[in-house]
């Protein structure tokens, strides 16, 4: 195990070429949302835009498409196609894909997620209900044909692994799962652990309890997606995103307080956090 404590000087974001265009900074797709959960896909999409993605596409159920469309200015939402092959084709056009925030549960949803994930040949981030789809089929993650990042909190991790709560040794548990399943694990919580299949483990040092609100995790998944879609290495993207997310939370808490800050505030302060990592 190579243990790395993530601080401000751990990662640097390169300066962008002056002649660059939107196609140079990643085309990312998000499959998320359901009735009653229209905020989750929007938070993720806004986070991807804020983190620098050139093009952000959203695929949501038709029942909420009009609501999500009203909330999105920079991201481009569309209804889920009825044909699964068409959905796969749409997602495959991205440089990275996020599946899960607010997508809902049930066997049909889980089966659809696991089937698409198995056929998707681009880097994939699984969050929230994307993770729940693998609760009784986590072995399928090892068969993915492209890199995978999973972002469980401890409850979701327990459903994936069958372990008891609280997780006794978060670092060892995350690393064991990452190496067994060939994926990057972001085990969220105080001092979030990011474990890579090659044995590297990052322990985050940013963040605060004010971030413990619904929607914060959706923001994080969008940041991870964005960095991967821009072509940065997958494990480093996940660990960097965790630090940026926490740093945005710290900046928000400093000015607004931990009680009153919201996930929307994380989006507001995310550019300042990014500036601290820029060359």
KEBA-155156 format. One record per residue: x, y, z of N, C-alpha, C, O, CB in turn; residue number from 1. Coordinates in steps of 0.05 Angstrom, whole numbers, plus 5000, padded with zeros to 4 digits. Glycine has a CB too. Layout:
N
NODE,X,Y,Z,X,Y,Z,X,Y,Z,X,Y,Z,X,Y,Z,NUM
...
This chain:
279
NODE,5017,4976,5000,5000,5000,5000,5018,5025,5000,5036,5027,5016,4981,5000,5024,1
NODE,5011,5044,4982,5025,5070,4982,5005,5090,4992,4986,5097,4978,5036,5077,4954,2
NODE,5008,5101,5016,4989,5119,5029,4998,5148,5023,5020,5156,5029,4988,5114,5059,3
NODE,4979,5164,5012,4984,5191,5004,4964,5209,5018,4940,5205,5015,4984,5195,4974,4
NODE,4974,5230,5032,4955,5249,5045,4951,5272,5025,4970,5285,5016,4967,5260,5072,5
NODE,4926,5276,5018,4920,5296,4997,4918,5324,5010,4902,5329,5028,4893,5290,4983,6
NODE,4935,5342,5000,4936,5369,5009,4936,5387,4984,4936,5377,4961,4960,5375,5027,7
NODE,4938,5413,4988,4936,5432,4966,4957,5428,4945,4953,5432,4921,4937,5460,4976,8
NODE,4981,5419,4953,5003,5417,4934,5006,5389,4923,5026,5383,4910,5029,5424,4948,9
NODE,4987,5371,4928,4989,5343,4918,4985,5342,4888,4999,5326,4874,4968,5326,4932,10
NODE,4967,5358,4877,4961,5357,4848,4962,5386,4837,4958,5405,4852,4933,5345,4843,11
NODE,4968,5388,4812,4967,5413,4798,4952,5410,4772,4955,5389,4758,4996,5424,4792,12
NODE,4935,5429,4765,4921,5429,4739,4936,5444,4719,4945,5467,4724,4892,5440,4743,13
NODE,4941,5433,4695,4957,5447,4675,4944,5472,4663,4919,5474,4663,4964,5428,4652,14
NODE,4960,5491,4655,4950,5514,4641,4938,5506,4614,4949,5489,4600,4972,5536,4637,15
NODE,4915,5517,4607,4902,5510,4582,4915,5525,4558,4923,5548,4561,4872,5517,4583,16
NODE,4917,5511,4536,4927,5524,4511,4909,5547,4502,4885,5544,4503,4931,5503,4489,17
NODE,4921,5569,4494,4905,5592,4486,4887,5586,4461,4866,5598,4459,4924,5616,4479,18
NODE,4896,5568,4444,4881,5562,4420,4860,5539,4423,4849,5530,4404,4899,5555,4397,19
NODE,4856,5530,4448,4838,5508,4453,4809,5515,4448,4802,5538,4448,4842,5498,4482,20
NODE,4793,5494,4443,4764,5498,4440,4749,5478,4457,4762,5461,4469,4756,5495,4409,21
NODE,4723,5479,4457,4707,5463,4476,4711,5433,4471,4709,5417,4490,4678,5469,4473,22
NODE,4717,5425,4447,4722,5397,4441,4747,5386,4454,4750,5361,4456,4723,5392,4412,23
NODE,4764,5403,4463,4789,5395,4476,4786,5388,4505,4804,5376,4517,4810,5416,4473,24
NODE,4763,5394,4517,4761,5392,4546,4739,5372,4555,4728,5374,4576,4754,5419,4557,25
NODE,4735,5352,4538,4718,5330,4547,4688,5333,4540,4676,5354,4542,4720,5327,4576,26
NODE,4678,5311,4531,4649,5308,4525,4639,5287,4544,4645,5263,4541,4644,5299,4494,27
NODE,4624,5295,4565,4615,5277,4585,4585,5273,4585,4570,5292,4579,4625,5286,4613,28
NODE,4576,5249,4593,4548,5243,4594,4540,5234,4622,4555,5220,4636,4542,5220,4573,29
NODE,4516,5242,4629,4505,5235,4656,4477,5222,4651,4460,5234,4639,4502,5260,4674,30
NODE,4474,5198,4662,4448,5185,4662,4438,5184,4691,4450,5170,4707,4450,5155,4650,31
NODE,4417,5200,4696,4410,5204,4724,4381,5214,4726,4368,5220,4706,4429,5223,4738,32
NODE,4371,5217,4751,4346,5230,4757,4322,5211,4755,4322,5191,4742,4342,5252,4738,33
NODE,4301,5220,4769,4275,5206,4769,4254,5226,4781,4262,5247,4791,4275,5179,4785,34
NODE,4229,5218,4780,4208,5235,4792,4214,5239,4821,4218,5220,4836,4180,5223,4787,35
NODE,4215,5264,4830,4221,5270,4858,4251,5275,4862,4259,5284,4884,4212,5248,4875,36
NODE,4267,5269,4843,4296,5272,4845,4307,5287,4821,4325,5276,4806,4310,5245,4849,37
NODE,4297,5311,4816,4306,5326,4794,4331,5342,4800,4345,5352,4782,4284,5345,4784,38
NODE,4337,5346,4826,4361,5361,4833,4387,5347,4829,4407,5359,4821,4359,5369,4862,39
NODE,4387,5320,4833,4412,5304,4832,4426,5307,4805,4449,5313,4804,4406,5275,4838,40
NODE,4412,5302,4782,4425,5304,4757,4435,5333,4751,4456,5336,4738,4408,5295,4735,41
NODE,4420,5352,4760,4427,5380,4755,4452,5388,4771,4470,5401,4760,4404,5399,4762,42
NODE,4454,5380,4796,4478,5385,4812,4502,5372,4798,4523,5385,4796,4475,5373,4840,43
NODE,4500,5347,4789,4522,5334,4777,4531,5348,4751,4554,5352,4746,4515,5305,4771,44
NODE,4511,5356,4735,4517,5369,4710,4530,5396,4715,4549,5403,4701,4492,5373,4693,45
NODE,4519,5412,4733,4531,5438,4739,4559,5435,4750,4577,5452,4744,4514,5453,4759,46
NODE,4564,5415,4766,4591,5410,4776,4611,5404,4754,4634,5413,4754,4591,5388,4797,47
NODE,4602,5388,4734,4619,5381,4712,4626,5406,4696,4649,5409,4687,4606,5360,4694,48
NODE,4606,5423,4691,4611,5448,4677,4630,5465,4693,4649,5476,4681,4585,5463,4672,49
NODE,4626,5468,4719,4643,5485,4736,4671,5475,4737,4690,5491,4741,4631,5486,4764,50
NODE,4675,5449,4733,4702,5438,4735,4717,5439,4708,4740,5431,4706,4701,5409,4745,51
NODE,4703,5448,4687,4717,5453,4662,4710,5436,4639,4724,5437,4618,4745,5450,4667,52
NODE,4690,5419,4641,4682,5402,4618,4674,5419,4595,4660,5440,4598,4660,5383,4626,53
NODE,4682,5411,4571,4674,5426,4547,4645,5423,4539,4632,5442,4531,4692,5419,4524,54
NODE,4635,5398,4541,4608,5391,4534,4596,5372,4555,4608,5351,4561,4606,5379,4506,55
NODE,4573,5379,4565,4560,5362,4586,4532,5355,4576,4515,5372,4571,4559,5377,4613,56
NODE,4527,5329,4574,4501,5319,4565,4487,5304,4588,4500,5289,4603,4504,5301,4540,57
NODE,4461,5308,4590,4445,5294,4611,4424,5277,4597,4410,5285,4579,4431,5315,4629,58
NODE,4421,5252,4607,4399,5235,4598,4382,5229,4623,4392,5217,4642,4410,5209,4585,59
NODE,4357,5237,4621,4339,5234,4644,4312,5222,4635,4306,5223,4611,4334,5262,4658,60
NODE,4296,5211,4654,4270,5201,4646,4253,5223,4633,4254,5246,4640,4255,5190,4670,61
NODE,4237,5215,4614,4220,5235,4599,4202,5250,4618,4195,5273,4614,4204,5221,4578,62
NODE,4193,5236,4640,4175,5249,4659,4186,5273,4673,4171,5290,4682,4166,5229,4680,63
NODE,4213,5275,4674,4225,5298,4688,4242,5315,4668,4254,5335,4676,4243,5289,4710,64
NODE,4242,5308,4643,4259,5322,4624,4253,5352,4623,4272,5368,4623,4256,5310,4596,65
NODE,4227,5360,4623,4221,5388,4620,4230,5404,4645,4238,5427,4643,4191,5392,4616,66
NODE,4228,5391,4668,4237,5404,4693,4268,5408,4693,4278,5430,4699,4229,5388,4718,67
NODE,4282,5387,4685,4311,5388,4684,4320,5408,4663,4339,5423,4667,4323,5361,4679,68
NODE,4306,5409,4640,4313,5427,4619,4311,5456,4628,4327,5473,4620,4296,5423,4594,69
NODE,4291,5462,4644,4288,5489,4655,4311,5497,4674,4318,5521,4676,4261,5492,4669,70
NODE,4322,5477,4687,4343,5483,4707,4371,5484,4694,4389,5495,4706,4343,5461,4728,71
NODE,4373,5475,4669,4400,5473,4657,4403,5494,4635,4387,5497,4617,4404,5445,4644,72
NODE,4424,5510,4638,4432,5529,4618,4455,5519,4601,4455,5519,4577,4438,5556,4630,73
NODE,4477,5510,4616,4501,5502,4602,4500,5472,4593,4510,5465,4572,4525,5506,4620,74
NODE,4488,5455,4610,4487,5427,4603,4463,5422,4584,4445,5438,4583,4484,5409,4628,75
NODE,4464,5399,4570,4444,5393,4549,4429,5368,4556,4439,5346,4551,4458,5390,4521,76
NODE,4404,5370,4567,4389,5347,4575,4372,5336,4552,4363,5351,4534,4371,5354,4598,77
NODE,4367,5310,4553,4349,5297,4534,4336,5273,4548,4347,5262,4567,4365,5287,4509,78
NODE,4312,5265,4538,4298,5242,4551,4313,5216,4545,4326,5213,4524,4269,5240,4540,79
NODE,4310,5197,4563,4321,5170,4558,4307,5158,4534,4283,5157,4533,4317,5152,4584,80
NODE,4323,5148,4515,4311,5134,4492,4298,5108,4500,4306,5096,4520,4331,5129,4470,81
NODE,4278,5100,4486,4264,5075,4493,4280,5050,4487,4277,5029,4499,4237,5073,4478,82
NODE,4298,5052,4468,4315,5030,4460,4342,5030,4475,4356,5050,4475,4320,5031,4429,83
NODE,4349,5008,4487,4373,5007,4503,4398,5009,4486,4418,5020,4495,4374,4980,4519,84
NODE,4397,5000,4461,4420,5003,4443,4425,5032,4437,4448,5041,4434,4416,4986,4418,85
NODE,4403,5047,4434,4406,5075,4428,4418,5090,4452,4434,5108,4449,4379,5088,4421,86
NODE,4409,5082,4477,4421,5093,4501,4451,5087,4502,4467,5105,4508,4406,5083,4526,87
NODE,4458,5062,4497,4486,5055,4498,4502,5071,4477,4524,5081,4483,4489,5025,4492,88
NODE,4491,5075,4454,4505,5090,4433,4509,5119,4442,4530,5131,4438,4488,5089,4407,89
NODE,4488,5130,4454,4490,5158,4464,4512,5161,4485,4529,5179,4484,4463,5167,4475,90
NODE,4512,5143,4505,4531,5145,4526,4559,5139,4516,4579,5151,4526,4524,5125,4549,91
NODE,4562,5121,4497,4588,5114,4487,4602,5136,4472,4626,5135,4467,4585,5090,4468,92
NODE,4586,5157,4464,4598,5180,4450,4613,5198,4469,4627,5216,4460,4576,5195,4436,93
NODE,4612,5193,4495,4625,5210,4514,4654,5201,4520,4661,5178,4515,4610,5211,4540,94
NODE,4670,5219,4531,4697,5212,4540,4695,5200,4568,4714,5186,4576,4715,5237,4540,95
NODE,4674,5204,4582,4669,5192,4608,4639,5193,4614,4625,5211,4603,4685,5206,4631,96
NODE,4629,5175,4630,4600,5173,4636,4596,5171,4666,4611,5158,4680,4588,5149,4621,97
NODE,4575,5184,4675,4566,5182,4703,4538,5170,4703,4521,5179,4688,4566,5210,4718,98
NODE,4534,5149,4719,4508,5136,4721,4500,5135,4751,4515,5127,4768,4509,5108,4709,99
NODE,4475,5145,4756,4465,5139,4782,4451,5160,4799,4430,5154,4811,4485,5129,4797,100
NODE,4460,5185,4800,4448,5204,4819,4418,5207,4815,4409,5217,4794,4461,5231,4816,101
NODE,4403,5199,4835,4374,5202,4835,4359,5185,4814,4336,5190,4808,4367,5230,4829,102
NODE,4372,5164,4804,4361,5148,4782,4339,5130,4791,4322,5121,4775,4383,5132,4769,103
NODE,4338,5124,4817,4317,5106,4828,4326,5078,4830,4347,5070,4820,4293,5108,4810,104
NODE,4310,5062,4844,4317,5034,4849,4296,5015,4838,4277,5024,4825,4321,5029,4879,105
NODE,4299,4990,4843,4281,4970,4831,4297,4952,4813,4318,4960,4802,4258,4983,4816,106
NODE,4287,4928,4809,4302,4908,4793,4306,4916,4764,4327,4911,4753,4288,4881,4795,107
NODE,4285,4928,4752,4288,4936,4724,4309,4957,4721,4325,4956,4702,4261,4947,4714,108
NODE,4310,4976,4739,4331,4997,4738,4358,4985,4742,4377,4991,4727,4325,5019,4759,109
NODE,4361,4968,4762,4387,4955,4768,4396,4939,4744,4420,4939,4737,4384,4938,4793,110
NODE,4378,4924,4732,4386,4907,4709,4395,4924,4686,4414,4918,4672,4362,4889,4701,111
NODE,4381,4946,4681,4388,4964,4660,4416,4977,4664,4432,4979,4646,4368,4986,4656,112
NODE,4421,4985,4689,4447,4997,4695,4470,4977,4692,4490,4983,4679,4447,5008,4724,113
NODE,4466,4953,4703,4488,4934,4701,4493,4925,4672,4516,4920,4665,4481,4909,4718,114
NODE,4472,4922,4656,4475,4914,4628,4489,4935,4612,4508,4929,4597,4448,4909,4616,115
NODE,4481,4961,4615,4494,4982,4601,4523,4985,4610,4541,4989,4593,4480,5009,4605,116
NODE,4528,4983,4636,4555,4986,4647,4574,4965,4635,4597,4970,4629,4555,4984,4677,117
NODE,4564,4941,4632,4580,4919,4622,4588,4923,4593,4609,4913,4584,4566,4892,4624,118
NODE,4572,4938,4578,4577,4942,4549,4591,4968,4543,4600,4973,4521,4552,4940,4534,119
NODE,4593,4985,4563,4603,5012,4559,4634,5011,4560,4646,5002,4579,4593,5032,4581,120
NODE,4646,5021,4539,4676,5019,4536,4690,5046,4540,4711,5051,4529,4683,5009,4509,121
NODE,4678,5063,4557,4691,5088,4565,4692,5089,4596,4677,5074,4609,4676,5113,4553,122
NODE,4709,5105,4607,4710,5107,4637,4682,5114,4648,4667,5130,4638,4730,5128,4646,123
NODE,4676,5101,4671,4650,5103,4683,4652,5110,4712,4668,5098,4727,4634,5076,4679,124
NODE,4635,5129,4721,4632,5136,4749,4605,5126,4758,4584,5133,4746,4635,5167,4754,125
NODE,4604,5109,4779,4579,5099,4790,4574,5112,4817,4591,5109,4835,4580,5068,4792,126
NODE,4552,5125,4820,4545,5139,4845,4516,5133,4852,4500,5127,4835,4549,5170,4842,127
NODE,4511,5133,4878,4483,5131,4888,4469,5107,4877,4478,5084,4882,4467,5156,4881,128
NODE,4447,5110,4862,4432,5087,4852,4448,5072,4831,4441,5048,4826,4406,5096,4841,129
NODE,4468,5084,4819,4486,5068,4802,4501,5047,4818,4506,5025,4808,4505,5087,4788,130
NODE,4507,5054,4842,4520,5034,4860,4501,5014,4870,4507,4990,4872,4533,5049,4884,131
NODE,4477,5023,4878,4457,5005,4889,4450,4982,4869,4442,4961,4877,4431,5020,4896,132
NODE,4453,4988,4843,4448,4968,4823,4467,4944,4825,4460,4922,4815,4450,4980,4795,133
NODE,4490,4948,4838,4510,4926,4840,4510,4914,4868,4529,4899,4874,4537,4937,4832,134
NODE,4490,4920,4884,4490,4910,4912,4492,4880,4914,4505,4870,4932,4466,4920,4926,135
NODE,4480,4866,4895,4482,4836,4896,4496,4825,4871,4494,4802,4865,4453,4824,4898,136
NODE,4511,4842,4858,4525,4834,4834,4551,4849,4831,4559,4856,4808,4508,4837,4809,137
NODE,4565,4854,4853,4589,4871,4852,4611,4857,4836,4630,4870,4827,4599,4876,4881,138
NODE,4609,4830,4833,4630,4816,4818,4631,4825,4789,4651,4822,4775,4625,4786,4819,139
NODE,4609,4837,4779,4608,4846,4751,4626,4870,4747,4633,4876,4724,4579,4853,4744,140
NODE,4632,4885,4768,4650,4908,4765,4677,4900,4754,4690,4915,4740,4653,4923,4791,141
NODE,4687,4876,4762,4713,4867,4753,4714,4861,4723,4735,4860,4712,4721,4843,4769,142
NODE,4691,4857,4711,4690,4850,4683,4686,4875,4664,4685,4872,4640,4667,4831,4678,143
NODE,4685,4899,4676,4681,4923,4660,4705,4926,4640,4728,4921,4648,4679,4948,4678,144
NODE,4699,4934,4615,4721,4936,4595,4736,4962,4596,4753,4967,4579,4709,4932,4568,145
NODE,4729,4980,4615,4742,5006,4617,4743,5013,4647,4730,5001,4663,4727,5028,4600,146
NODE,4759,5034,4654,4762,5041,4682,4735,5049,4695,4718,5060,4682,4781,5064,4685,147
NODE,4733,5042,4721,4709,5047,4736,4716,5061,4762,4735,5053,4775,4693,5022,4741,148
NODE,4700,5081,4769,4702,5094,4796,4676,5090,4810,4655,5095,4799,4709,5124,4793,149
NODE,4677,5081,4835,4652,5079,4851,4655,5098,4875,4677,5102,4885,4647,5050,4861,150
NODE,4632,5110,4883,4633,5132,4903,4615,5126,4927,4597,5142,4932,4627,5158,4890,151
NODE,4618,5104,4941,4599,5098,4962,4604,5113,4988,4627,5118,4995,4600,5068,4968,152
NODE,4583,5120,5003,4586,5126,5031,4586,5099,5045,4582,5078,5033,4563,5145,5042,153
NODE,4589,5099,5072,4592,5073,5086,4568,5055,5083,4571,5030,5081,4598,5078,5115,154
NODE,4544,5066,5083,4520,5049,5080,4520,5035,5053,4513,5012,5051,4495,5066,5083,155
NODE,4526,5050,5032,4527,5038,5005,4549,5018,5003,4546,4997,4990,4530,5060,4984,156
NODE,4572,5023,5016,4594,5005,5015,4586,4979,5029,4594,4957,5021,4619,5017,5029,157
NODE,4572,4981,5051,4563,4957,5066,4544,4940,5048,4545,4916,5049,4549,4965,5092,158
NODE,4527,4953,5033,4509,4939,5015,4524,4925,4993,4517,4903,4984,4488,4958,5003,159
NODE,4546,4937,4984,4562,4925,4963,4578,4901,4972,4581,4882,4958,4581,4946,4951,160
NODE,4588,4903,4997,4607,4883,5007,4595,4864,5027,4606,4842,5031,4630,4897,5019,161
NODE,4573,4872,5040,4562,4855,5061,4576,4859,5088,4571,4844,5106,4564,4827,5053,162
NODE,4594,4879,5090,4608,4884,5115,4589,4897,5135,4568,4907,5128,4633,4901,5110,163
NODE,4597,4896,5160,4581,4909,5181,4588,4938,5184,4610,4947,5174,4585,4894,5208,164
NODE,4571,4954,5197,4575,4982,5201,4580,4987,5231,4568,4974,5248,4552,4999,5191,165
NODE,4597,5006,5238,4614,5022,5220,4636,5005,5208,4644,4985,5219,4626,5046,5234,166
NODE,4647,5013,5184,4669,4999,5172,4693,5001,5190,4702,5023,5197,4675,5011,5144,167
NODE,4704,4978,5198,4725,4977,5218,4751,4992,5209,4761,5008,5224,4732,4949,5225,168
NODE,4761,4986,5186,4785,4998,5176,4779,5008,5147,4780,4993,5128,4809,4978,5176,169
NODE,4772,5033,5145,4763,5044,5120,4784,5042,5098,4778,5036,5075,4754,5073,5123,170
NODE,4809,5047,5105,4830,5046,5086,4834,5018,5074,4835,5015,5050,4856,5056,5098,171
NODE,4836,4999,5092,4840,4971,5083,4816,4961,5068,4818,4947,5048,4845,4953,5107,172
NODE,4792,4968,5077,4767,4959,5064,4766,4970,5035,4759,4955,5017,4743,4967,5080,173
NODE,4771,4996,5032,4769,5008,5005,4790,4996,4987,4785,4990,4964,4773,5038,5007,174
NODE,4815,4992,4997,4836,4982,4980,4831,4953,4973,4835,4945,4950,4863,4983,4995,175
NODE,4821,4937,4991,4815,4909,4985,4794,4907,4963,4797,4891,4944,4804,4894,5010,176
NODE,4774,4924,4964,4753,4923,4944,4764,4932,4917,4758,4921,4896,4729,4940,4952,177
NODE,4780,4954,4918,4791,4965,4893,4809,4944,4879,4807,4941,4854,4808,4990,4899,178
NODE,4825,4930,4894,4843,4910,4882,4828,4885,4872,4835,4874,4852,4865,4903,4901,179
NODE,4808,4877,4887,4793,4853,4880,4776,4858,4855,4772,4840,4839,4776,4844,4903,180
NODE,4765,4882,4852,4746,4888,4831,4758,4905,4809,4744,4911,4789,4722,4901,4842,181
NODE,4783,4913,4811,4796,4928,4790,4784,4956,4785,4784,4965,4763,4795,4913,4765,182
NODE,4774,4968,4806,4762,4995,4803,4774,5014,4824,4787,5006,4843,4731,4994,4806,183
NODE,4769,5040,4820,4777,5060,4839,4754,5065,4858,4732,5069,4850,4786,5087,4825,184
NODE,4760,5063,4884,4739,5066,4905,4742,5093,4919,4764,5099,4930,4740,5043,4925,185
NODE,4721,5109,4919,4720,5133,4935,4701,5128,4958,4677,5130,4955,4711,5158,4918,186
NODE,4713,5121,4982,4696,5115,5005,4692,5141,5021,4710,5150,5035,4710,5093,5023,187
NODE,4669,5152,5018,4663,5179,5028,4660,5180,5058,4653,5160,5070,4639,5191,5014,188
NODE,4665,5203,5069,4662,5207,5098,4684,5225,5108,4699,5237,5092,4663,5180,5113,189
NODE,4687,5228,5134,4709,5244,5145,4735,5232,5136,4740,5208,5140,4707,5245,5176,190
NODE,4752,5248,5124,4777,5239,5112,4772,5217,5091,4780,5194,5094,4797,5228,5133,191
NODE,4757,5225,5071,4750,5206,5049,4774,5191,5038,4796,5203,5034,4736,5222,5026,192
NODE,4770,5165,5034,4792,5148,5024,4787,5143,4995,4765,5135,4986,4792,5121,5040,193
NODE,4808,5148,4978,4807,5141,4950,4828,5119,4946,4852,5124,4949,4813,5166,4932,194
NODE,4819,5095,4938,4837,5072,4934,4838,5064,4905,4817,5061,4892,4829,5049,4952,195
NODE,4862,5060,4894,4865,5051,4867,4873,5022,4866,4884,5011,4885,4887,5068,4853,196
NODE,4867,5008,4843,4873,4980,4841,4903,4974,4843,4911,4951,4849,4863,4969,4815,197
NODE,4920,4994,4837,4949,4989,4838,4961,4992,4866,4986,4990,4869,4963,5008,4819,198
NODE,4944,4996,4886,4954,4997,4913,4958,5025,4925,4964,5028,4949,4980,4983,4915,199
NODE,4955,5046,4909,4957,5073,4920,4931,5080,4934,4909,5074,4926,4962,5093,4897,200
NODE,4934,5095,4956,4911,5103,4972,4916,5133,4980,4936,5140,4991,4907,5086,4998,201
NODE,4895,5149,4974,4897,5177,4982,4877,5182,5005,4854,5173,5004,4890,5196,4957,202
NODE,4887,5197,5025,4870,5205,5048,4865,5235,5046,4884,5251,5046,4883,5197,5075,203
NODE,4840,5243,5043,4834,5271,5039,4836,5287,5065,4831,5277,5087,4806,5274,5027,204
NODE,4843,5313,5062,4846,5330,5086,4828,5354,5085,4828,5370,5104,4875,5340,5087,205
NODE,4811,5357,5064,4793,5380,5063,4765,5371,5069,4758,5348,5070,4794,5393,5034,206
NODE,4747,5392,5073,4719,5386,5078,4711,5391,5107,4728,5394,5124,4713,5358,5071,207
NODE,4685,5392,5112,4674,5398,5138,4645,5388,5140,4633,5381,5120,4676,5429,5144,208
NODE,4634,5387,5165,4607,5377,5169,4585,5392,5155,4563,5382,5151,4601,5375,5197,209
NODE,4590,5417,5147,4570,5433,5133,4563,5421,5106,4542,5428,5094,4580,5461,5129,210
NODE,4580,5403,5096,4575,5390,5070,4556,5366,5072,4548,5355,5052,4601,5381,5058,211
NODE,4549,5359,5097,4532,5336,5101,4503,5343,5096,4486,5344,5114,4535,5325,5130,212
NODE,4497,5348,5070,4470,5354,5061,4464,5340,5035,4483,5336,5019,4466,5385,5058,213
NODE,4439,5333,5030,4432,5320,5005,4440,5338,4981,4433,5361,4980,4402,5315,5005,214
NODE,4453,5326,4962,4462,5340,4939,4492,5343,4937,4503,5346,4916,4449,5367,4938,215
NODE,4505,5342,4961,4535,5345,4961,4548,5323,4945,4567,5328,4931,4545,5346,4990,216
NODE,4539,5298,4949,4551,5276,4935,4547,5278,4904,4564,5269,4889,4539,5250,4945,217
NODE,4525,5289,4896,4520,5293,4867,4540,5312,4855,4550,5309,4833,4491,5303,4862,218
NODE,4546,5333,4871,4567,5352,4862,4594,5338,4859,4608,5342,4839,4570,5376,4882,219
NODE,4601,5322,4879,4627,5307,4877,4628,5289,4853,4648,5289,4839,4631,5291,4903,220
NODE,4607,5275,4847,4607,5257,4824,4611,5272,4798,4624,5262,4780,4581,5240,4823,221
NODE,4599,5296,4796,4603,5312,4773,4631,5322,4770,4641,5324,4747,4584,5335,4773,222
NODE,4644,5328,4792,4672,5337,4791,4690,5314,4782,4708,5318,4765,4682,5348,4819,223
NODE,4686,5291,4793,4702,5267,4785,4698,5262,4755,4718,5259,4740,4694,5242,4801,224
NODE,4673,5262,4746,4667,5258,4718,4682,5277,4700,4694,5270,4680,4637,5260,4713,225
NODE,4681,5303,4707,4693,5324,4691,4723,5320,4688,4733,5322,4665,4688,5351,4703,226
NODE,4737,5314,4709,4766,5311,4708,4774,5287,4691,4792,5288,4675,4778,5309,4736,227
NODE,4759,5265,4694,4764,5241,4678,4759,5247,4648,4775,5240,4631,4747,5217,4687,228
NODE,4737,5261,4643,4730,5267,4616,4750,5285,4602,4752,5285,4577,4703,5280,4615,229
NODE,4764,5301,4618,4785,5319,4606,4811,5304,4601,4830,5316,4592,4790,5342,4625,230
NODE,4812,5278,4608,4835,5262,4601,4855,5258,4623,4877,5247,4618,4848,5274,4579,231
NODE,4849,5267,4647,4868,5263,4669,4866,5233,4679,4844,5221,4676,4861,5282,4693,232
NODE,4887,5222,4690,4886,5194,4699,4864,5189,4718,4857,5206,4735,4913,5186,4712,233
NODE,4851,5166,4716,4827,5161,4731,4830,5162,4762,4816,5177,4775,4816,5134,4724,234
NODE,4849,5147,4774,4851,5149,4803,4858,5177,4813,4847,5186,4833,4872,5129,4813,235
NODE,4877,5190,4799,4885,5217,4807,4861,5236,4804,4858,5255,4820,4908,5227,4790,236
NODE,4845,5232,4783,4821,5249,4780,4802,5247,4803,4792,5267,4813,4806,5242,4754,237
NODE,4798,5222,4812,4780,5217,4835,4791,5231,4860,4776,5244,4874,4776,5188,4840,238
NODE,4816,5227,4866,4828,5238,4890,4829,5268,4889,4824,5282,4909,4856,5227,4895,239
NODE,4835,5279,4866,4836,5308,4863,4808,5320,4866,4804,5341,4879,4847,5316,4835,240
NODE,4788,5307,4855,4760,5316,4857,4751,5317,4886,4737,5335,4894,4742,5298,4840,241
NODE,4759,5297,4901,4751,5296,4929,4763,5320,4944,4749,5333,4960,4761,5270,4943,242
NODE,4788,5326,4938,4801,5350,4951,4787,5375,4943,4781,5392,4960,4831,5351,4945,243
NODE,4782,5379,4917,4769,5403,4907,4741,5407,4919,4734,5429,4927,4767,5402,4876,244
NODE,4726,5385,4920,4700,5385,4932,4701,5394,4961,4685,5412,4970,4687,5357,4930,245
NODE,4719,5383,4976,4722,5390,5004,4732,5419,5008,4724,5433,5026,4741,5371,5018,246
NODE,4751,5427,4990,4761,5454,4992,4740,5475,4986,4738,5495,4999,4785,5458,4973,247
NODE,4723,5469,4966,4700,5487,4961,4682,5489,4985,4672,5510,4992,4684,5477,4936,248
NODE,4678,5466,4999,4662,5466,5023,4675,5482,5045,4661,5496,5060,4658,5438,5033,249
NODE,4701,5481,5047,4715,5497,5068,4713,5527,5062,4709,5543,5081,4745,5488,5070,250
NODE,4716,5534,5037,4713,5562,5030,4685,5572,5035,4681,5595,5044,4720,5567,5000,251
NODE,4665,5555,5029,4637,5563,5034,4632,5566,5064,4619,5585,5073,4618,5542,5022,252
NODE,4642,5547,5080,4638,5548,5109,4651,5572,5121,4640,5583,5140,4649,5522,5122,253
NODE,4674,5580,5111,4688,5603,5122,4672,5629,5119,4673,5646,5137,4715,5606,5108,254
NODE,4657,5631,5098,4642,5656,5093,4613,5653,5101,4600,5674,5108,4644,5663,5064,255
NODE,4601,5629,5100,4573,5626,5105,4566,5610,5130,4543,5612,5140,4560,5612,5081,256
NODE,4585,5596,5141,4580,5579,5164,4571,5551,5156,4560,5547,5135,4559,5591,5182,257
NODE,4577,5532,5173,4571,5504,5167,4541,5498,5167,4532,5480,5153,4585,5486,5186,258
NODE,4526,5513,5183,4497,5507,5184,4483,5517,5159,4465,5503,5149,4485,5520,5209,259
NODE,4490,5540,5149,4475,5552,5128,4484,5546,5100,4470,5552,5081,4475,5581,5131,260
NODE,4508,5535,5096,4518,5530,5070,4502,5507,5057,4491,5490,5070,4548,5522,5071,261
NODE,4502,5507,5030,4486,5488,5015,4503,5476,4992,4525,5486,4987,4460,5501,5003,262
NODE,4493,5454,4980,4508,5443,4957,4510,5463,4934,4530,5463,4919,4494,5419,4947,263
NODE,4491,5481,4931,4493,5502,4911,4517,5520,4917,4531,5529,4899,4468,5519,4910,264
NODE,4523,5524,4943,4546,5540,4950,4572,5526,4942,4592,5539,4936,4546,5546,4980,265
NODE,4572,5499,4943,4596,5485,4934,4602,5491,4905,4625,5495,4897,4592,5454,4937,266
NODE,4581,5493,4889,4585,5500,4860,4596,5528,4858,4612,5534,4840,4558,5498,4845,267
NODE,4587,5546,4875,4596,5574,4874,4625,5577,4881,4640,5592,4868,4579,5591,4893,268
NODE,4634,5561,4900,4662,5564,4910,4681,5545,4895,4705,5546,4899,4663,5559,4939,269
NODE,4670,5527,4879,4688,5508,4865,4708,5522,4847,4731,5513,4847,4671,5489,4848,270
NODE,4701,5543,4832,4722,5556,4816,4746,5567,4833,4768,5567,4824,4710,5579,4801,271
NODE,4740,5577,4857,4762,5586,4874,4780,5563,4882,4805,5566,4884,4751,5600,4899,272
NODE,4768,5540,4888,4784,5517,4895,4801,5509,4871,4825,5501,4874,4767,5494,4904,273
NODE,4790,5509,4847,4805,5502,4823,4828,5521,4819,4850,5512,4810,4786,5503,4799,274
NODE,4825,5546,4825,4846,5566,4821,4870,5559,4839,4893,5565,4832,4836,5594,4827,275
NODE,4865,5548,4862,4886,5541,4880,4903,5518,4870,4926,5514,4879,4875,5534,4908,276
NODE,4892,5502,4851,4907,5479,4840,4919,5485,4813,4933,5469,4801,4890,5455,4838,277
NODE,4913,5509,4802,4921,5515,4775,4951,5524,4774,4960,5538,4792,4903,5537,4763,278
NODE,4964,5516,4753,4992,5524,4749,4995,5553,4741,5017,5563,4737,5006,5505,4729,279
